[in-house]
């Protein structure tokens, strides 16, 4: 389709690019997994485009953004800072699910829920990295996962998923003489706190102790909080600069302290994890999977 064919005039006479519907990738990779990215202009979205296009087993067939976003119509590759891929940014997620075998999404909770419904209807793999979903939103995703394979993880890196296992083991070995605190730091633009990863680490520690996190979680301490409750799992969130993501789980007893830390220095680790999850999920039956399943770390 020519560039002019994408142009329409709005009521205030400002020409805006019409969202392209057809998807015609330049690269022809027979047998490759067809990948779509929702939120392709975001920090993670751009990284996903770069990682998928660098992977020989994947073919980027499309990327979508919010309706009205200024980058609609631009080439997804050029937008991500790599060579043009011959695929314009669209705003029709339904079309993207039709064109792709697997769709990767790191956006917002509301957008993710809507898109999971599209994935379920079309029985397409949906890889979800979005964080900040509440319990009822996760239940809705699990319902959609009865129709298709969904992989969801608040952190797609190998290191953090190993850390989750480690934290459960350590928490299982130590009694409540050891206070557990989880400290995380992220870049200044992050909108949810504590991070999804911090909450997952809290859940892993609670599992090790055989308690439910909801019962022992201590969040947002401020003012006269009183002394720490024995058995609590505490959270602290720091925000600043361009920090990609740092998590420390502290086990503190009288006279000694164990700290386990993971530091992410590049978003590439999350993107690589998401692509690994898509390749893994392509032949899996419907289900709600985690990165532990993908990495073979499930008990
Ligand atoms: P970002 O704000 O840079 O990007 C989000 C993008 O999604 C934006 O471009 C936005 O326009 C787009 N978007 C929002 N709603 C949309 C919709 N309805 N349709 C299409 N596009 C839509 O944010 P980010 O830093 O890339 O993070 C995104 C999410 O991923 C956050 O929840 C973050 O916590 C999470 N995250 C997860 C991992 C992981 O490993 N699971 C790693 C990093 C970030």
Boltz pocket constraint, residues with backbone or C-beta under 6 A from the ligand:
constraints:
  - pocket:
      binder: B
      contacts: [[A, 38], [A, 39], [A, 40], [A, 41], [A, 42], [A, 43], [A, 44], [A, 45], [A, 64], [A, 65], [A, 66], [A, 67], [A, 69], [A, 106], [A, 107], [A, 108], [A, 111], [A, 128], [A, 129], [A, 130], [A, 131], [A, 132], [A, 153], [A, 154], [A, 155], [A, 156], [A, 157], [A, 244], [A, 270]]
      max_distance: 6.0
